[in-house]
Amino acid sequence: MSMQEEAIGRSSAFGRLLGLEILAAGGGEATVRLAMHDGLRNLHGKLHGGALFSLIDSAMGQASHSLNDGTPDSVTLECKVNYIRPVSEGELTCRAWVEHSGKRTQVIEAEVHQHGKLVAKALATFARL
């Protein structure tokens, strides 16, 4: 598999470990789904914040890479996540979009929903390589 195929529309090895499913990626937007399973639970039995962050970061990466014909040309510099409600079961969908794409950086936003309810919202800066 080429780097381009791995970068756009396909999950990384880590994404596959988590169970991420890339539903769409193109035009600076991406949608990624995560099905809750026991391996993603924290000590309270809820979805671990790190797993939720990984869903967001992966969707943002897909959105970013989709602007460069799928070539992986960016990395996360920083990301702020607002965790709004806990998740115990079911599937989550993250939609990410590039708000601004400059020569050196990109500003990317994302929202995670479950059953039409907002679970998390994020804002990140990516560095273009």
C-alpha distance (Angstrom), angle and dihedral (degrees) to the residues before:
residue distance angle dihedral
M1 . . .
S2 3.80 . .
M3 3.79 123.0 .
Q4 3.80 89.3 -110.8
E5 3.82 92.4 54.5
E6 3.80 90.0 47.9
A7 3.79 92.6 49.0
I8 3.78 102.7 49.5
G9 3.77 126.0 45.9
R10 3.78 93.5 -7.8
S11 3.74 129.3 86.6
S12 3.79 123.4 -121.2
A13 3.80 120.9 -117.4
F14 3.82 87.9 -95.5
G15 3.79 90.8 49.6
R16 3.79 90.3 52.0
L17 3.81 89.8 49.3
L18 3.81 89.3 56.2
G19 3.80 92.4 43.0
L20 3.81 97.8 -114.5
E21 3.80 116.9 169.9
I22 3.80 118.5 -159.9
L23 3.79 106.8 -143.5
A24 3.81 98.9 177.2
A25 3.80 140.0 -5.5
G26 3.78 127.4 175.9
G27 3.77 145.3 102.6
G28 3.79 93.9 30.3
E29 3.81 94.6 -52.8
A30 3.79 134.5 96.6
T31 3.79 139.1 179.7
V32 3.80 121.0 -156.2
R33 3.81 128.9 179.3
L34 3.80 130.2 -151.4
A35 3.81 124.6 -167.9
M36 3.81 113.1 -150.0
H37 3.81 114.4 -119.5
D38 3.79 134.6 168.3
G39 3.81 93.2 -97.9
L40 3.82 89.5 65.8
R41 3.82 97.7 53.8
N42 3.80 125.3 114.2
L43 3.82 124.2 -144.9
H44 3.82 89.7 -80.7
G45 3.80 92.5 56.6
K46 3.81 92.9 -109.2
L47 3.81 130.4 116.1
H48 3.81 108.2 -71.8
G49 3.82 113.4 -114.0
G50 3.80 90.2 -129.7
A51 3.80 91.4 58.3
L52 3.80 90.2 49.5
F53 3.81 90.1 48.8
S54 3.81 89.9 50.6
L55 3.81 90.5 53.0
I56 3.81 89.7 51.7
D57 3.81 95.0 44.6
S58 3.81 91.9 48.5
A59 3.81 92.5 50.4
M60 3.79 90.4 47.8
G61 3.80 91.0 50.0
Q62 3.80 90.8 51.1
A63 3.82 90.9 50.0
S64 3.80 90.7 49.6
H65 3.80 95.9 46.5
S66 3.80 91.6 47.6
L67 3.81 89.1 69.6
N68 3.81 91.5 60.4
D69 3.81 100.0 50.9
G70 3.79 89.0 -90.8
T71 3.78 95.8 -59.8
P72 3.81 109.7 140.5
D73 3.80 100.4 -119.0
S74 3.80 103.3 148.1
V75 3.79 143.5 57.9
T76 3.78 133.7 -163.8
L77 3.81 113.2 -93.4
E78 3.79 97.0 177.2
C79 3.79 138.8 -17.2
K80 3.79 132.6 -167.0
V81 3.80 117.7 -159.9
N82 3.79 128.3 -168.5
Y83 3.80 108.0 -155.5
I84 3.80 103.3 -153.6
R85 3.80 107.6 173.1
P86 3.81 135.9 6.3
V87 3.79 123.4 -110.3
S88 3.80 123.2 -143.5
E89 3.81 104.2 166.9
G90 3.79 144.1 -0.8
E91 3.78 136.6 35.6
L92 3.79 131.4 -38.9
T93 3.78 127.3 -156.9
C94 3.79 122.8 -154.7
R95 3.79 121.6 -163.0
A96 3.81 116.6 -167.4
W97 3.79 129.6 -176.6
V98 3.79 136.4 -178.2
E99 3.79 106.9 -116.8
H100 3.81 94.6 -177.2
S101 3.80 131.9 8.2
G102 3.79 116.5 -167.3
K103 3.79 133.4 169.4
R104 3.81 94.4 -89.0
T105 3.80 107.3 14.9
Q106 3.78 143.1 29.1
V107 3.80 130.0 -153.2
I108 3.80 111.2 -144.2
E109 3.80 130.5 -175.6
A110 3.79 130.3 -163.9
E111 3.77 140.6 -177.0
V112 3.80 128.3 -163.1
H113 3.80 119.0 -152.7
Q114 3.78 136.1 -176.3
H115 3.80 120.3 -171.0
G116 3.81 90.2 -14.4
K117 3.82 93.7 -53.5
L118 3.79 124.3 117.3
V119 3.81 111.0 -114.4
A120 3.82 100.4 171.2
K121 3.79 141.4 -5.3
A122 3.81 125.6 -157.0
L123 3.78 142.1 -173.2
A124 3.80 122.3 -166.1
T125 3.77 143.5 174.8
F126 3.79 117.4 -140.1
A127 3.81 125.1 -164.7
R128 3.78 116.6 -134.9
L129 3.80 111.8 -135.7
